[in-house]
C-alpha cells in the first residue's frame, strides 16, 4: 500500500513538471509562429467585436450616397471606354510565345503561336547587343508587302561574317521577312519567317515572327495606327 | 520540499514569460494597432470639380459620421456599389499610365494583367487565403484601405525577372556554324513570389503544381527568409514593447505558367488593384 502511494506521488511529481515545460514551449512557439497566433487573435477579436461597420447611416443619407456612387460609376466607365482601342489590336505574350488578335470589343479573332526575342546578349569586343522583344504598348506605323530586310551589323556579327558598308547592296535580303511586315517602331516589326518550325519558341532578335496564315489575317485586320500590346 | 519550491518558481516565471510574450507579440499589435491604414477615397465627379486633383477630405472620405439608423441592408448594398466604384476608379487611375498592372479580383477569383484598361492576360485563382486581419475588418474600413491602387515596395521571387544568355560573337563562319544549336522551349522554374505593398499588405503568389526538388528548396528558402524576419520582429518587440502592426497577407495559388507570365510582364515596381 505504501509502495503504491509512493509511486503515485513520484508519478504526479514528474507529471506536474509538464506545466512549466508547456508554458515555456508556448513562449517559444509564440515567437516562432507569431503571424499564426496573431491571425487567430484577429478571429477571436472579430467574434467578440463583430465585423459590422462602424456606424450605420439613415436610409436617406444612404440613398443619396448610393445615387452619387452610381453616377460616378457610369462616369468612370465612360472614361474607361474612351481609353479602349478604336481599331482591332494584337496582344503578344513573350513568355508563352503566343499572340491574340482582337476586335474593338476585345473579342478574340484569332490566336496562335509566334516567336519572340531569344533574350540573348551578344558580346562582340566592346559591343554588347541585346536580342529581346520590348514590352509595352506599340502602334503599327507602317505596313508593307514583300518588304526587303536591310540587314543590320549584328546580323553579320552573329554569323561571323565581315560587315559590309552601310549602303552595300549585300545587306538587302528579300526573303527573311516573309510576305508581310508591320513596323511598330525602333526597328521592331511583326513579320513572317522562313523558320515556321520554330514558331512558339523564343528565337528572334526582338521582332515578332508569325506563321504565314496568321500573318496574312493579322496584316489584313490591323491598319496603320492599330495598337500592339506586348507583355 | 526543494523540488516543490523549484516547481512553483519555474511555473510562475514561465507564466510571466508567456503572458509577456503574448501581450507583446499578439495582444498589443492585434488589439491596439490598425493593420489596414486607410487612403483618402476620391470620386471622379469630385476630382473634376475640385480641379488639379484638389479634394475635400470630409466629402470624399468614407467615415462614420452621418447619423445612424437600422438600414444595414441598404448600407451593405451601398458598400458593394462603392467597391465597384473604387475598382473602376483605380482602373482609370492606372489606365492613364503606360505601365502594366495586376488586378486581383477575389470576388470572381481571377488575376488579370492589364494595361490601359485592356486585359492582356487572365487566369483563374486556384486558391486564395486571406488573413483574418483583412477578413474580419469592417467593410467601410476595408473600402478605405483598398480605395487606391497598391504600389509594391519590395518584391522577391524564386525566378529571375529576365534572364539573358551571354554569347561571344564568333570569329568566322566556321565558328558561327559550330555555335548553332537547335532552339528548345526553356524550362519554367518553380515559382513563389512575395510582394510587399504599401499600406502594409503582403501578397504571396504560389504555384498550383508540385515543385521539383530544386524548386522546393528555393521556395522553402524564400518562405524561411520571411519567417525569420517575423521572428526577429517578435524578438525586437520584446525589448522595445512596441511591435509593428500585424502584416495582413493574401496568398494566392496560380498555375505555374500564369504566375511566371505575371512576374515577367509586370514592371519592377508594379501596382495592383484589389477587389474583394
Interface residues (C-beta under 8 A of the other chain):
Chain A: X13 X16 X17 X19 X20 X23 X24 X26 X27 X30 X31 X32 X34 X35 X37 X38 X39 X40 X41 X42 X43 X45 X46 X51 X52 X53 X54 X55 X56 X57 X58 X59 X61 X62 X63 X65 X66 X68 X69 X70 X71 X72 X73 X75 X76 X77 X79 X80 X83 X84 X85 X89 X91 X93 X94 X95 X96 X106 X118 X119 X120 X121 X122 X123 X124 X125 X130 X132 X135 X136 X137 X157 X158 X159 X160 X161 X198 X200 X201 X202 X203 X229 X231
Chain B: X3 X7 X10 X11 X13 X14 X15 X17 X18 X21 X22 X25 X26 X27 X29 X30 X31 X43 X44 X45 X64 X65 X66 X67 X68 X69 X70 X71 X72 X74 X75 X77 X78 X79 X81 X82 X84 X85 X88 X89 X91 X92 X95 X96 X98 X100 X113 X115 X116 X117 X118 X119 X120 X121 X131 X132 X133 X135 X136 X137 X138 X139 X140 X141 X162 X163 X164 X165 X166 X167 X168 X169 X170 X171 X172 X173 X174 X175 X176 X183 X184 X185 X186 X230 X231 X233 X234 X235 X238 X246 X247 X249 X257 X260 X261 X264 X265
